[in-house]
Amino acid sequence: MSKSLKVVIACGGTGGHLFPGIAVAETLQARGHQPLLLISQKKVDREASAKYRGLSFEAIEAVAKPKTFSLKMLPFLWKLWKTTRHCKRLLKHFGADAVLGMGGFTSLPPVLAGHRMGLKTFVHDSNARPGRANVLTSRFCNRVFLGMEAARPFFRQSEIVITGTPVRDEMVHLPSRAEGAEAFRLDPKKPVLLVMGGSQGAKRLNDLAAESAALFPADIQILHIAGTADLERVQQTVGNRDNYRVVGFCDKMALAYAASDLIIARSGASSLTEIAHAGLPSILVPFPYAADDHQTKNALVFSEAGAAELIQERDLDAAKLAQLASGILNDLQTHGRMAQAARALDVPDASVRVCDAIEATLS
């Protein structure tokens, strides 16, 4: 496409929305377009976006919808109106041609503003069971982009494009195992279990991993991303155990994946996308309080494909976790089969598909 487009990408609130948005922005920029990323005012957005100095970010006030029959609906509607007006001014000042929402209620005001201005609008949903915010936002969109085919029935009135979920440039070509191991002071010749406990609602998962530390064979190394808020507590639980590395916020996920052989994680769609791209087996423990239990729906896609072991948090204790992880790491045939199944779920050109669809709609 010869014309340079100005595309606003609303992607704040969680890493699951932010990182795919960054991936699309990187591809748009490589094609000569100008992306502007709208993020929330949360600390997680500030920290995660800080390293992408070649991209432009703008913080807006997040709008979270309460229950429909709630006294909080009036303040919500007021905030939605106010934030939509703010977004409309931003879009005019930027000279936007299109607006892409990457999910959640942070996406609704920019998409709604773009729709009212007559711009082309889009929303992307990564999950097998879409969020209600995205279903609502889709009413104001020209096209809906989906990460998983399983989500199609929820958007019967929309024009659908199955794109997969985009991954950042740094994830496309992972470093070597030796580089990953060196970054975290691990032995590349010994198996590595990566615990991704730094996401929202992962305190119990952090506890289970830390409590299981003493139950693993001595040759299994553990790299535990605990989250900044939980770092000190997890370190105290683990103590001075050899071969156990605990970090808070990790902005070197490509190196972490490169060093690892197995992952224990929640089952947010963005994490699963990166796990598939890395071609790693996983033990998935869905966040039990996720809206509409969408994390279980995501995990089912992976478990039914043979790429993951799905276990609910209520059925898990430290001994069970250690047994599951050790079993996969010590069984090369099972490990290889799960890794192959994970790679089969990868959509490596997802950001290209999204950008192609945006360009085609505006051509």
Secondary structure, DSSP 8 states (H G I E B T S, - for coil): --S--EEEEE--SSHHHHHHHHHHHHHHHHTT-EEEEEE-SSHHHHHHHTT-TTSEEEE--------SSSTTHHHHHHHHHHHHHHHHHHHHHHT-SEEEE-SSTTTHHHHHHHHHTT-EEEEEE-SSS--HHHHHHGGG-SEEEES-GGGGGGGTTS-EEE------HHHHS---HHHHHHHTT--TTS-EEEEE--STT-HHHHHHHHHTGGGS-TT-EEEEE--GGGHHHHHHHHTT-TTEEEESS-S-HHHHHHH-SEEEE---HHHHHHHHHHT--EEE---TTSGGGHHHHHHHHHHHTTSEEE--GGG--HHHHHHHHHHHHH-HHHHHHHHHHHHHT--TTHHHHHHHHHHHHH-
